[in-house]
Amino acid sequence: MNLLYSMAEVMMNRLRWLHLSDIHFKGNEQYETKRMRDNLINELKKLSSEKRFDFIFITGDLAYKGLGYDKALEKFIQEILSSTGALDDLFIIPGNHDLKRSQQRTFSIEGLRKDGVKFENDTIETLDKGFVQFKKFYRKVKNEEWNCIYKIINKGKVNIILLNTALTA
């Protein structure tokens, strides 16, 4: 009896999460891409009707080749949230397509790859400038600021670490 109770307790405490990556959203998409995204929303509604997702993770490359973020992408993210019911449990991190590249950024990264070089505040600020558009989008969607290097979030028994691995892309 104890074993059954423990197994039932474990079953009830399972996390249910959704992980999306490499959306590469661009506004003028082909019919097939639009249809695929619509089907995704419909499937998420079905899956969420059975049981709510605890967390949703979108891990990089929201934008297509750094072309930026528009209302259509914001609407798509909102559709994901409303179809899953996980409005407060969305976690987004940028990818290498979510930044604007520059010559100064390239030189900074090349310098960091040399032995013994440490990240200094001005170098981090230079690398951080590439994420201006991502940060604006993040603020719109999450209504909070993005810490460009990492963020640790405690959600009860779960710690979530968001790490910007694209910082040196």
C-alpha positions in Angstrom: 0.0 0.0 0.0 2.8 2.4 0.8 4.5 1.7 -2.5 1.3 2.4 -4.4 0.8 5.6 -2.5 4.3 6.7 -3.3 4.0 5.9 -7.0 0.7 7.8 -7.1 2.4 10.7 -5.4 5.2 10.7 -7.9 2.8 10.5 -10.8 0.9 13.6 -9.4 4.0 15.6 -9.0 5.4 15.2 -12.6 6.2 18.3 -14.5 4.7 18.8 -17.9 6.6 21.2 -20.1 6.7 22.3 -23.7 9.9 23.2 -25.4 10.0 25.1 -28.7 13.1 26.2 -30.5 14.3 27.6 -33.8 11.0 29.2 -34.7 12.8 31.5 -37.2 9.7 33.7 -37.6 9.5 36.1 -40.5 6.4 38.1 -41.4 5.9 37.1 -45.1 5.8 33.4 -44.7 4.6 30.9 -47.2 1.2 29.2 -46.8 2.7 25.9 -45.7 4.6 27.5 -42.8 1.5 29.4 -41.7 -0.6 26.2 -41.9 2.1 24.3 -39.8 1.9 27.0 -37.1 -1.9 26.9 -37.1 -1.8 23.1 -36.7 0.7 23.5 -33.8 -1.7 25.8 -32.0 -4.6 23.3 -32.5 -2.4 20.4 -31.2 -1.4 22.5 -28.2 -5.1 23.1 -27.4 -5.8 19.4 -27.5 -2.8 18.5 -25.4 -3.7 21.3 -22.9 -7.2 20.1 -22.6 -6.0 16.9 -21.0 -3.6 18.6 -18.6 -2.1 22.0 -18.3 1.6 22.6 -19.1 3.6 23.6 -16.1 6.2 25.5 -18.2 6.8 26.6 -21.7 10.4 27.2 -22.9 11.3 28.9 -26.2 15.0 28.5 -26.6 16.4 30.7 -29.2 16.1 31.8 -32.8 12.7 33.3 -32.6 13.6 35.7 -35.4 14.7 34.7 -38.9 18.3 35.8 -39.4 18.0 38.6 -37.0 15.3 40.4 -39.1 13.6 41.5 -36.0 10.3 41.0 -34.2 6.9 42.1 -35.4 3.3 41.9 -34.2 2.8 38.6 -36.0 5.4 36.9 -33.9 4.0 38.5 -30.8 0.6 37.2 -31.8 2.0 33.7 -32.4 3.6 33.6 -28.9 0.3 34.9 -27.4 -1.6 32.1 -29.2 0.8 29.5 -27.7 0.2 30.9 -24.3 -3.6 31.1 -24.5 -3.8 27.7 -26.1 -1.8 26.1 -23.3 -2.9 28.1 -20.3 0.7 28.6 -19.1 0.5 32.4 -19.2 2.8 33.0 -16.2 5.2 30.2 -17.0 6.8 31.2 -20.3 10.6 31.3 -20.4 12.4 32.7 -23.4 16.2 32.9 -24.2 17.8 34.3 -27.3 19.6 32.3 -30.0 22.2 33.3 -32.5 19.5 34.5 -34.9 18.1 36.8 -32.2 21.1 39.3 -32.3 22.4 42.0 -34.5 26.0 41.4 -35.5 28.6 44.1 -35.9 32.3 44.4 -36.6 32.9 45.6 -33.0 31.1 42.5 -31.8 33.3 40.2 -34.0 36.5 41.8 -32.7 35.3 41.5 -29.1 34.6 37.8 -29.6 37.9 37.1 -31.3 39.7 38.8 -28.4 37.8 36.7 -25.9 39.0 33.5 -27.5 42.6 34.3 -26.7 44.2 32.5 -23.7 43.9 34.4 -20.4 41.4 37.0 -21.6 38.6 37.7 -19.1 35.1 39.1 -19.6 35.2 42.7 -18.5 32.2 44.9 -18.1 32.8 47.0 -21.3 33.2 43.8 -23.3 29.9 42.4 -21.9 28.2 45.8 -22.7 29.5 45.5 -26.3 28.2 42.0 -26.7 24.9 42.9 -25.1 24.2 45.6 -27.7 23.4 43.0 -30.2 20.3 42.0 -28.3 18.5 45.3 -28.3 15.6 44.1 -30.5 15.3 40.8 -28.6 15.1 42.8 -25.3 12.4 45.0 -26.6 10.4 42.0 -27.7 11.0 40.2 -24.5 9.8 43.2 -22.5 6.5 43.3 -24.6 5.8 39.6 -24.2 7.0 39.1 -20.6 6.5 42.6 -19.2 9.9 42.4 -17.6 13.6 43.1 -18.4 16.0 40.5 -19.8 19.3 39.9 -18.1 21.5 39.2 -21.0 23.9 36.7 -19.5 21.8 34.5 -17.2 18.8 34.4 -15.0 17.9 31.9 -12.3 14.3 31.4 -11.4 12.9 29.4 -8.5 9.6 27.8 -9.2 8.8 25.9 -6.0 10.7 22.6 -6.2 12.2 23.6 -9.5 15.1 25.9 -10.4 15.2 27.2 -13.9 18.4 28.6 -15.3 18.1 30.7 -18.4 21.6 31.0 -20.0 22.3 33.1 -23.0 24.7 30.9 -24.9 24.3 33.2 -27.9 26.2 36.0 -26.0 29.4 35.1 -27.8 27.8 34.1 -31.2 
